[in-house]
């Protein structure tokens, strides 16, 4: 890469003020908002009457937005992060968050809140990594997936901005970015996104587990030597 007198630019499918955009800045990169996918509802009905479920599990703001209107008042909701809780937009729900915004922490919260097990509905996207279903298999926590939405390329499709790198936050984003990225650096948020880049013949230069501190470490490691220094962030 040629000598840079400014922060290298990274295309990110998040708004400029999103927490992930701030992580990108602290890693020494300039996040360039690039909204190239959109949410599509599947129209699927819940896999069981929601009143019969002990709790609803929600992995993302997208799922929360789709499911919110269908939830009975007072329903217990275990959500992966604060953004997902905000996306529910309901004050009449019993909302609980894990210590970390990760599916693994949500699984621990579920076991702690309901040690006896039971029936639970999981709101997720079409291509979620299915961590919770796998973790609960054969246990007393019976998880029923409600696939409420999928991610698809926007129409009309926006051109890729002038950047030095791209970051795929999902397998769908990786599949779309792979043929567009050419000589750019390709970063993947999670193993599934990295695998999608590889399937498209454009392997990721690096990937990390979906955790902001690990994203910071990955981007800081691949910062061009001429770029400004990074800022420390807590793990």
MOSUL-V817810 format. One record per pair of residues at least 6 apart in sequence whose C-alpha atoms are under 6 Angstrom apart, sorted by sequence separation. I is the first residue (numbers start at 1). J is the second residue. D is the distance in Angstrom with one decimal. If there is no record, write none. Layout:
I;J;D
I;J;D
This chain:
168;174;5.0
188;194;5.2
197;203;5.0
98;105;5.7
197;204;6.0
98;106;5.5
21;31;5.7
194;204;5.8
98;109;5.7
77;94;5.9
78;95;6.0
187;204;5.5
15;33;5.5
74;92;5.5
75;93;5.3
76;94;4.5
77;95;4.7
78;96;4.9
79;97;5.4
186;204;4.8
189;207;5.9
190;208;5.4
14;33;5.7
73;92;5.5
74;93;4.5
75;94;5.8
76;95;5.9
78;97;5.9
165;184;5.0
174;193;5.7
178;197;5.9
186;205;5.4
187;206;5.2
188;207;4.5
189;208;5.5
190;209;4.7
9;29;5.8
12;32;5.8
13;33;5.7
57;77;5.9
68;88;5.3
73;93;5.9
74;94;5.8
81;101;4.6
164;184;5.4
165;185;4.4
166;186;5.2
167;187;4.7
168;188;5.0
169;189;4.9
187;207;5.6
190;210;5.3
8;29;5.2
9;30;4.6
10;31;5.1
11;32;4.8
12;33;5.1
13;34;4.8
55;76;4.9
56;77;4.7
57;78;4.9
58;79;4.7
59;80;5.1
80;101;5.0
126;147;5.7
165;186;5.8
167;188;5.6
171;192;5.8
175;196;5.8
189;210;5.4
7;29;5.2
8;30;5.9
9;31;5.9
10;32;5.7
12;34;5.5
13;35;5.0
55;77;5.6
57;79;5.8
65;87;5.6
121;143;5.8
122;144;5.9
125;147;5.4
171;193;4.1
174;196;5.8
213;235;5.2
7;30;5.7
11;34;5.8
61;84;4.1
64;87;5.6
65;88;5.7
117;140;4.8
118;141;5.2
119;142;5.0
120;143;4.9
121;144;4.8
122;145;4.7
123;146;4.9
124;147;5.2
170;193;5.1
174;197;5.3
60;84;5.3
64;88;5.0
117;141;4.4
118;142;6.0
121;145;5.9
122;146;5.7
125;149;5.0
126;150;5.1
178;202;5.6
125;150;5.4
171;196;5.3
61;87;5.2
80;106;6.0
63;123;5.9
63;124;5.8
56;120;6.0
54;119;5.9
55;120;5.4
56;121;5.0
57;122;4.6
58;123;5.0
53;119;5.2
54;120;5.7
56;122;5.9
53;120;5.0
47;146;6.0
46;146;5.5
42;148;5.4
41;148;5.9
42;149;5.0
41;149;4.3
40;149;5.4
40;150;5.3
39;150;6.0
39;151;5.0
38;151;5.7
38;152;5.6
37;152;5.3
37;153;4.3
38;154;5.7
36;153;6.0
37;154;4.8
36;154;5.5
10;163;5.6
9;163;4.8
9;164;5.3
10;165;4.7
11;166;4.8
12;167;5.9
10;166;5.3
27;216;5.2
27;219;5.9
23;216;5.9
27;220;4.8
28;228;6.0
28;229;5.9
28;230;4.6
27;230;4.8
26;230;5.5
26;231;4.8
7;227;5.4
4;226;5.6
